[in-house]
Amino acid sequence: MKTVLSTLNAKYIHTSLSIRYLKAYAAPLYDVELAEYTIKDPAMNVVTDLYTKKPDIVGFSCYIWNIEETIKIIKMLKKIDPTLIIVLGGPEVTYDTKEWMEKIPEVDFIIIGEGEQSFKHLLDELHGDQRFEQVSGIAYREGETIQIKAQRNKIDLKELPSPFRFEEDLPHLSKRVTYIETSRGCPFSCQFCLSSIEVGVRYFDREKVKEDIRFLMENGAKTIKFVDRTFNISRSYAMEMFQFLIDEHKPGTVFQFEITADIMRPEVIQFLNDNAPAGLFRFEIGVQSTNDATNELVMRKQNFSKLTRTVTMVKEGKKIDQHLDLIAGLPDEDYSSFRKTFNDVFELRPEELQLGFLKMLRGTGLRLRAQDHGYVYMDHSPYEILRNNVLSFEDMIKIKQVEDVLEKYWNDHRMDATIEYLVSTVFESPFDFFQQFGSFWEEKGWTRIGHQLEDLYKHLHEFLSTAKTEDVHIITGFMKYDYLRNQKHKPRKPWWSDSLNKQERSKLYHAILDNPMLLGEEFAQKNLSEKDLFKHTVVEKLPFNLFTYLSKGNVLKEDSIILVHYDPILSTTNVYPATSQDLNEKVG
């Protein structure tokens, strides 16, 4: 009986670790074929591809992001071939299993919880006497009756074979994210998270993990993401792995971790700041809320002052990018409280701030006690909340407006200097800027159309021009600075009207040619010709002293000149500031 294991990933660059573990554990007795798709692939295309593989058994790994599309595919496959055996597994169907079996009559089996042993045992019975009552951790049909067998004891992770040694995966390692786990389980009990249900933390064999990482790097893996819920729960283990990765990493490889920041000791961070190459590590930190009462209601232990210490030390080390997560909609977190949470976390200036919305996941304590907080949420995945007893649907809409512009204008780092000036100087708080801009964005209908880079600058400028904001000309100067320094090539037509006419620009260029030291020694050493200067640079006037801003961080409101050189050989962009007074003396 030919078996195919499949899943719909959120993006093409993602890979499924779960189906690879199942394939590895079933081998060598069963040769399982893998078939991955994305949630954006048309259902008919997926069905057609699976059908051409001529399977007898098809298994699907199910999550909140793919369950709806997976159901469509299952129903189509079963109509085409009623004899096809359909098996589901994954966190989305592990809970409310009977409901899933009733809801999708096309499904023959559901694997409950940790699946390696149960799936292999199920294959044994499908190929043998079909005594399904002997298989722990499955749901199956016995006539019109749905039978559910309790899960077996947790597997010894040290016995699991490697899921990374399949020949068909090797050509794709450099182009996709590779997921790896060194432990399963979580020591915490956050009631909105599925990981809180499993008690305790179990570890894989350390040396086997290291061998897998070596193998992945040798075969071209560039992005390796650890899916451990709390990578640093054991300080000695985390230190050992950090040291190993520092010692044996390949150039260009990035390792991502989910860490709990408030339990990370300063000496660990100092070790990373002193020894880790810049860009080798990336931290994902779930803050969720800074409201102590909210955290207590969801059984989440968090010391925000220690978390702040960790994030600040890491940021000051300039070695590791940090991605911080927030969840809107937690118990007793109203709009005002969430505004404070947002501002508390934004004050840390993470490289990314992910604003998510509470999802009432099946099996979690918060979903089981949803009525206690007046939760109203989607009946279908992703089960996102619509309102609760302190946060109205209107409030949710407003926070979603914040999320939209936060992603475009902060997380994508298109204009860091501009946003920093806005949130620290112009608006009452970072949240207020993103909220007001997000509401304006929604009113203009921009959420429903695509945007080029120039559009994003024009939209922000339009908002600032109508928001009765002071110093629009200063902000415009920052926007010009950000736009020019973030280009890879000389822009053909900037989004603003030229502040210098052709004659003024020509005089500036000739003044620079006569005395390159006006832009500093580094620029003078480039020894640019007149042709290079006109062809590969942009000169622009700013309404603040850029040299003072870059050297001291102060905004001195006097005109200055910026020259940006787009090096065609090195493919680099270099910014050279000078006060216009220096150049005007030469221009006359």
Secondary structure, DSSP 8 states (H G I E B T S, - for coil): --EEEEEEESSTT---HHHHHHHHHHTTTS--EEEEEETTS-HHHHHHHHHHT--SEEEEE--TTTHHHHHHHHHHHHHH-TT-EEEEESHHHHSSHHHHHHH-TT--EEE-SS-HHHHHHHHHHHHTT--GGG-TTEEEEETTEEEE--------GGG---SS--GGGGGGTTTSEEEE-SEEE-S---TT-GGGGS-SEEE--HHHHHHHHHHHHHTT--EEEE--TTTTSSHHHHHHHHHHHHHH--TT-EEEEEE-GGG--HHHHHHHHHHS-TTSEEEEEEEE---HHHHHHTT----HHHHHHHHHHHHHHTS-EEEEEEEET-TT--HHHHHHHHHHHHTT--SEEEEEE-B--TT-HHHHTGGGGT-EE-SSTT-BEEE-SSS-HHHHHHHHHHHHHHIIIIIT-S-HHHHHHIIIIISSSHHHHHHHHHHHHHHTTGGGS---HHHHHHHHHHHHHHTT-TTHHHHHHHHHHHHHHT-SS--SS-SS--SS-HHHHHHHHHHHHH-GGGG-HHHHHH---HHHHHHHEEEEEESS-HHHHHHH-----S-EEEEEEEETTTTEEEEEEEEHHHHHHHH-
